[in-house]
Every structure is written in structure tokens, then in C-alpha cells.
Amino acid sequence: MSSKPLIIIKIGGSIGTLADAPAQLSQDIAALSSKYEFIVVHGGASQTTRLSERLGITPKFITSPSGVKSRYTDAEAIKIFTMALRGEINANLVLALQSAGVNAIGLCGIDGKLLEAKQKTVISADGQGRQKIIRDDFTGKVEKVNVELLGSLLSAGYAPVIASLALGENNQPLNTDGDRAAAAIASALHARRLILMTDVDGYFENFPSDLASSLSRADLPDCMKNASGGMKRKLLASGEALDGGVSEVVIGNGTKEKPISSALAGAGTHITKG
């Protein structure tokens, strides 16, 4: 890898569906590429949901005992998830970056054992506090990142664009949380910053008011109690990245013009260890 600082950017699938967002993001990356190296990580929940509905399949969701909602990825759902992430989303992001002059290369976690994960035994909870073990859910948490592969691509001048699928222990694809996958990649590569792009300006103490411009690692447990849905997962991933050695995590708005430049200039919520 070069001596330029490495930034990991995670963008939510909903951002990729907006008309101008991929182009704005790509143009901003291109403008900053003389100063930084970039890896882009993406999920694809919204596209997966739309594809499921087009195929006549109703998406299912699970709520964990801690209140985090996630997709129930059974054998049928993981096929649709793979189609959505490896197909439309990844290709569109690569095309947007190439159009902006960035030599992007599309990958997903099963390519070259880029991301290896252990399949979870998922526990769901209902509104009455009853818990149930879900054994046929094809989700996992990233435990190993192929640093050599990513290092080789960066050294060769490529900007990897990674779909957050991972390779399971039995060589099956696993659905992983994109924010946490990005945190694992940032930690493994000793990235200086992880930027989590979403469709709001950052973490709000009383949404949509009271944007928290800065937080410490110690603030995150209380913030997670106050957050819900995708923001709760971003705060969890932020803590994992900081614990893994990342200097700063930024939660910022990926739908605005120059979203990366704005985040680097102080926009959004900046989270550090101290």
C-alpha cells in the first residue's frame, strides 16, 4: 500500500438508490484520491427487499433481545441477498466510480476469502420478552479479513468496492451487517478513519434535534440505548472499529454534495476513543 492514509467508507443500500448520491460520492472520492486511499463497503437491504417483493417473496425480520432489528436470512433469502449485492448494487457503484475517474474493482466477501465469518445462532425476541433460537438463519459476523488481497489491490492502484457478503465455515455465503463488516475491514487494515454514510446528518440525541457533533467511546453504550434501527448498528460498529485501533469514526450524510469532504471537514458525528 502507499503512504497515503486509508479511509474505509460504508454506504447504506438506500443511498445507492438515490438518483445523484452514487455520482456525488464517486466524484468526491475522485477529488480526494490524491490525498487518500479508499475502500468502499456497501450493504443492500432496500434493494434486497425490492427484489424479494418483485419475486413475490415477503421479507422477514427478526428483533434481537437487545432490540436490534435484522433481516431473517433463510436459505431462500440468502440467494436473493446474493443476487442483489453482487449484481445491481456493486456494479452500479463501480460504474459510478469509473465514470468519476476512480479505478474501482467490485468484490464481495466470498471472493478470494476476502471476508470469513462464523454463522450465528440467532436469538429472536417478541414484544412479551419471549426468546426463540433461530438455527436456519444465514447470517454471520466477520472474523477474518484477507489483508493480503486488499493490500495487493490497493498497491496496484485499485479502489475496492466490497459487498458485505462473507464466506461461512461450510463455504456458504453469509449475510453480514455492512457497518460491522466495514469496521472489521478498517481494523484489520489499520485504517485511520471509518466513515459510515447514512441518509441523516449523524447521531441525534433527540431525533431530529440535537445532533451530537462529537462522542467518545465511553458515550456509546448510553447512545445505543437511545438509538434504534440502523443507527444503533452504526454505533455498535463504531465501538468495534475504535476497539480495533481505528482513530476516528464519522457517521455522516451520504445524500449531500461532497459527503466525504464534508465529513472530513467536521460535518456529522465524530467518534473517538477519548
C-alpha atoms as one frame of an Amber mdcrd trajectory, in Angstrom:
protein
   0.000   0.000   0.000   1.064   3.600  -0.497   1.882   6.078   2.234  -1.468
   7.824   1.775  -3.892   7.435   4.709  -6.550   4.797   4.151 -10.225   5.630
   4.656 -12.939   2.976   4.732 -16.335   4.225   3.570 -19.507   2.298   4.205
 -22.628   3.336   2.360 -26.099   2.036   3.041 -28.072   0.459   0.246 -30.708
   3.192   0.463 -28.122   5.779  -0.596 -27.339   3.767  -3.704 -30.959   4.017
  -4.804 -30.984   7.839  -4.825 -30.531   9.414  -8.238 -27.497  11.594  -7.587
 -25.926  10.046  -4.494 -23.584   7.453  -6.115 -22.265  10.063  -8.579 -21.760
  12.680  -5.845 -19.966  10.174  -3.649 -17.786   8.971  -6.523 -16.841  12.484
  -7.644 -15.885  13.349  -4.074 -13.709  10.240  -3.782 -12.048  11.119  -7.083
 -11.311  14.664  -5.873  -9.729  13.313  -2.676  -7.807  10.418  -4.227  -4.538
  12.341  -4.402  -4.550  12.554  -0.587  -6.207   9.312   0.493  -6.740   5.695
  -0.447 -10.294   4.411  -0.264 -12.157   1.176   0.198 -15.932   1.309  -0.206
 -18.143  -1.211   1.611 -21.847  -1.478   0.929 -24.896  -3.344   2.066 -28.146
  -3.607   0.158 -31.121  -4.112   2.431 -33.500  -1.882   0.483 -32.613  -3.418
  -2.891 -32.916  -6.908  -1.431 -36.370  -6.064  -0.127 -37.473  -4.722  -3.509
 -36.098  -7.759  -5.342 -37.858 -10.080  -2.892 -41.146  -8.302  -3.491 -40.710
  -8.495  -7.274 -40.210 -12.239  -6.890 -43.339 -12.481  -4.762 -41.461 -13.261
  -1.546 -42.259 -11.303   1.620 -39.093 -10.315   3.529 -38.943 -11.475   7.149
 -37.244  -9.694  10.025 -36.010 -10.650  13.492 -35.679  -8.480  16.596 -32.834
  -9.442  18.934 -33.198  -9.345  22.745 -31.252  -6.052  22.683 -33.792  -4.531
  20.314 -31.770  -4.599  17.071 -33.905  -5.469  14.049 -32.284  -7.510  11.283
 -33.301  -9.480   8.229 -34.198 -13.140   8.668 -31.910 -14.669   6.062 -33.111
 -18.198   5.448 -31.901 -20.353   2.528 -34.217 -18.609   0.072 -33.394 -15.130
   1.335 -29.608 -15.594   1.107 -29.965 -16.376  -2.607 -31.867 -13.120  -3.149
 -29.435 -11.212  -0.976 -26.523 -12.534  -3.043 -28.253 -11.568  -6.294 -28.896
  -8.019  -5.090 -25.482  -7.309  -3.577 -23.261  -8.958  -6.180 -25.375  -7.716
  -9.058 -27.043  -4.345  -9.338 -25.647  -2.555  -6.295 -21.986  -3.437  -6.649
 -21.938  -2.926 -10.405 -23.642   0.475 -10.195 -21.167   1.724  -7.605 -18.199
   0.510  -9.638 -19.598   2.179 -12.767 -20.139   5.455 -10.895 -16.565   5.424
  -9.609 -15.141   4.542 -13.018 -17.116   7.412 -14.547 -15.525   9.740 -11.998
 -12.037   8.520 -12.883 -11.511   6.111  -9.978 -10.229   2.666 -10.972 -12.699
   0.705  -8.877 -12.935  -3.063  -8.695 -16.061  -4.845  -7.479 -15.824  -7.685
  -4.994 -17.835  -9.413  -2.345 -16.623 -11.155   0.765 -16.712 -14.644  -0.749
 -14.190 -13.654  -3.463 -10.712 -14.844  -2.534 -11.931 -15.464   1.036 -11.986
 -11.702   1.405 -14.303 -11.881   4.425 -14.665 -15.026   6.509 -17.418 -15.290
   9.077 -18.888 -17.703  11.570 -22.572 -18.459  11.160 -24.618 -17.163  14.069
 -27.138 -18.943  16.195 -29.696 -16.166  16.138 -31.987 -15.415  19.058 -35.185
 -13.509  18.403 -37.440 -11.844  20.959 -41.086 -10.865  20.801 -42.796  -7.939
  22.495 -43.515 -10.024  25.608 -39.875 -10.875  26.223 -40.128 -14.449  24.940
 -36.983 -15.638  23.160 -36.546 -18.189  20.385 -33.431 -19.726  18.831 -33.325
 -19.414  15.020 -30.978 -22.060  13.601 -31.522 -21.659   9.836 -30.507 -18.015
   9.558 -27.600 -17.481   7.163 -26.030 -14.525   8.930 -22.609 -14.187  10.430
 -20.078 -11.869  11.998 -16.822 -11.216  10.153 -13.922 -12.859  11.969 -11.158
 -12.691   9.350 -10.241 -10.241   6.596  -7.912 -11.112   3.717  -5.495  -8.241
   4.307  -3.042  -9.504   1.678  -5.641  -9.418  -1.085  -6.812  -5.909  -0.242
  -3.244  -4.706   0.154  -2.340  -6.058  -3.274  -5.301  -4.320  -4.897  -4.560
  -1.008  -3.222  -0.887  -1.240  -4.184  -1.908  -1.853  -7.793  -3.984   1.333
  -7.792  -7.458  -0.170  -7.453 -10.235   1.102  -5.192 -12.041  -1.996  -3.880
 -15.832  -1.856  -3.676 -16.933  -4.646  -1.354 -20.403  -6.144  -0.947 -20.868
  -7.262   2.638 -21.366 -10.968   1.994 -18.941 -13.289   3.768 -17.770 -16.866
   3.331 -19.026 -19.223   6.020 -17.291 -22.201   7.553 -19.030 -24.593   5.150
 -18.237 -22.402   2.126 -21.727 -20.924   2.078 -22.480 -17.209   1.666 -23.467
 -15.402   4.845 -25.263 -12.108   5.237 -23.219  -9.787   7.444 -24.073  -6.372
   8.785 -22.410  -3.876   6.441 -21.432  -1.410   9.157 -19.783  -4.099  11.265
 -18.102  -5.623   8.198 -16.670  -2.193   7.385 -15.458  -1.881  10.979 -13.717
  -5.261  10.706 -12.007  -4.217   7.456 -10.942  -0.868   8.923  -9.490  -2.586
  11.983  -7.654  -5.279  10.009  -6.065  -2.720   7.678  -5.264  -0.226  10.459
  -7.255   2.462   8.684  -7.140   5.926  10.177 -10.821   6.624   9.632 -14.054
   4.792   9.072 -16.881   6.871   7.595 -20.377   5.424   7.901 -22.609   7.142
   5.371 -26.336   7.208   6.015 -29.328   9.339   4.986 -29.318  11.622   8.049
 -26.703  14.076   9.326 -25.404  11.845  12.125 -26.464  10.685  15.571 -29.171
  12.826  17.174 -29.805  12.811  20.904 -33.453  13.683  20.274 -34.096  12.942
  16.612 -34.450  15.100  14.548 -32.968  17.612  17.013 -29.715  17.853  18.947
 -27.140  16.471  16.545 -24.159  15.160  18.519 -21.124  16.516  16.691 -18.665
  14.560  18.831 -18.794  11.475  21.027 -16.282   9.343  22.883 -16.088   5.566
  23.032 -17.420   5.720  26.581 -20.578   7.507  25.392 -21.634   4.753  23.006
 -23.459   2.341  25.376 -25.843   5.095  26.504 -26.247   6.353  22.947 -27.199
   2.874  21.795 -29.972   2.761  24.388 -31.310   5.985  22.900 -30.940   4.898
  19.256 -32.931   2.487  17.132 -32.632   0.500  13.925 -29.762   1.342  11.629
 -28.300   3.999  13.911 -27.969   1.504  16.741 -25.984  -0.779  14.440 -23.757
   2.119  13.355 -22.961   2.956  16.959 -22.160  -0.705  17.659 -19.865  -0.823
  14.622 -18.220   2.433  15.710 -17.272   0.910  19.043 -15.870  -2.203  17.369
 -13.780  -0.102  14.980 -12.344   2.039  17.770 -11.587  -1.068  19.841  -9.820
  -2.450  16.754  -7.452   0.509  16.519  -9.266   2.909  14.178  -8.555   6.504
  15.258 -11.900   8.046  14.339 -15.329   7.007  13.130 -17.628   9.506  11.429
 -21.353   8.998  10.939 -22.350  11.353   8.140 -24.941  12.122   5.491 -24.164
  10.411   2.193 -27.004  12.060   0.304 -25.475  15.541   0.242 -22.967  17.109
  -2.118 -19.320  16.255  -1.325 -20.277  13.907   1.514 -16.747  12.633   2.239
 -15.160  16.086   2.140 -17.877  17.380   4.462 -17.298  14.542   6.923 -13.545
  15.166   6.908 -14.185  18.886   7.480 -16.238  18.247  10.612 -19.801  17.508
   9.459 -21.665  14.614  11.037 -20.928  12.836  14.314 -17.230  12.243  15.052
 -16.436   9.450  17.484 -13.005   8.928  19.072 -11.635   6.852  21.926 -11.039
   9.674  24.373
